[in-house]
Amino acid sequence: MTTRETGLNHAPRINKKYLPLLAGIVWSIAGTAVLSIGLPALLGNLEPLWLSLPVTAAVFFLFFKFIFFRLFRKHTARIEAFPRPKICAFAFFDVKGYIIMACMITFGILLRSSNLLPQAVLGMLYTGIGAAMIGAAANFIIHFIQTQAAMP
């Protein structure tokens, strides 16, 4: 007997076509939260403006290209490969994705509370990472819109 037959599986299920939209919303919320920490620190410490903006842009590029865009591609391919049309609403990530996010959140909190880095550096780092997360959110949402437009 499966967990579905026994009633033990109570995870909310949605049509898999909506998972990229749900992922985009979640990434938008997370990216906005990170930006809300980074932008005030960045804007409050723009002394070497010639350094702040390029470093922030480099952080954005590195995190977006090598982490978040790769996660976007991996998870959209995984979502599309699900054989059933209705799946768990939390399936926009796999277990490894949730572990990575938990580690990033924990590391971010520890980094901020440790006062190891000056506010200016934290501002550049968090602004770049937050913007990269919003870039990933935009990719998920654009993917959702494109797949909906392609449907008859």
N, C-alpha and C positions, 0 to 999 in steps of 0.2 A: 504494500500500500504506500502511495506517495504522500508527501507532506501536504499536497494540495487536497488529496482525498480525505486525509485525517483532519483537515482544517487547521493544521499547525503553521501554515505559511500565510501570514497576515500582512506581508509587505504590500504596499500600494502598487498597483500595476497600471501602466499607461501604455498607449500605443507607442511603439519604438520610434515612430517618425517624430514624436515630440521631445525625445530625449536630447537632441542637440539644442533645442530651444531652452529646455530646463537647465542644461549645462551652461548655456550662455547667461542665463539669469543668475545662476549660482556664482559663476566666474565674475560677473558684473558686480555683484554684492561684495565678494571678497576683494576684488581689485579696488573698488571704491573705499572699502575699509582701510586697505593698505595706503592708498593715496591720501586718505584723511589724516594719516599719521605723517606721511612723507612730505606732502606739500607745505604744511605750516613750518616744518623744520627746514625745508629747502628755502622757502621764501623769507624766513627769518634770518638766514645765514647766507646771503648771496654775495658776500664780500668779494671773493674772486669769481665774478660772474663768468669770466673767460674759462674758468675751470669747472664751475658747477654745471653748466649746461652741457658741455661735451661729455662729462663723466656720467651725468644722468642719462644722456642719449646712449652712451655705450652700455650702461647697465640695462636699459630697455632692450637694445638690440640683442645683447648676449642672452638675456633671459627669454625674450620672445623667440628668437631663432632656434636656440639650442635646448630649450625646455618646453615652453608653453605651446609653440607651434607644433612641435613633435608630439606632445600629448594630445593636441587637437586632432591631428591626423590619425594617430593610433586609436583614439577612442571613437572617432566617427567611423572608421573602418570596422572596429569591433561591434559597434551598435548596428551597423548595416548588415553584419554577418549573423546577427541573432536569427535563428530560424522561426521563432514565433513572433506574431505581430504585437502581442502585449507582453511586456516584461516589467521587472521591478523598476520603480521610478528612480531608485538610487543607482541604477546600472550604468549611468553615464560615465562612471569611473569603475575600474576594476579594483580589487583589493590592494594591489601594489600602488595604484593611484591615490587611494585614500591614505595609505601609509606614508607616501611621499608628502602629501599635503599636511598630514599631522606633524611630520618631522619639520617641515618648513615653518608651520605656525609656531611650534615649540621653539625652534631655533630663533625665529624672529622675536618672540617674547623674551627669551633669555638674552638675546643681543641687546635689546632695548633696555631691559632692566639692569644689565650688568654695567652700563655706562662705560664700556670699553672703547666705544667710538664716539667722537664728537657729534653733536647735533647736525652739523653741516654734512658730515659723511652719511649719517643715518638718513637725512633728508634726500640726498642724492640717490642712495640705495633704495629706499622705500618708494620714492617717486618713480624711479625707473622700473622697479618690480611691479608696482601697482598699475602703471601704464601698460606694461607687458601683459598683465592679467586681463586688463580690459581689452587689449588687442586679441587675446585668445577668446574672450567672450564674444567679441565682434565676429570672429571667424565661425564660432558655433552658430550664432544667430544668422549670419549670412548663408551658411550651409543649410540651415533649416528653411530659410526663405527660398533659396534656389531649388531645393528638392521639392518644395511645395509648388513652385511655379512650373516645374517640369512634369508634375502629375496632371493627368487629363481631367 
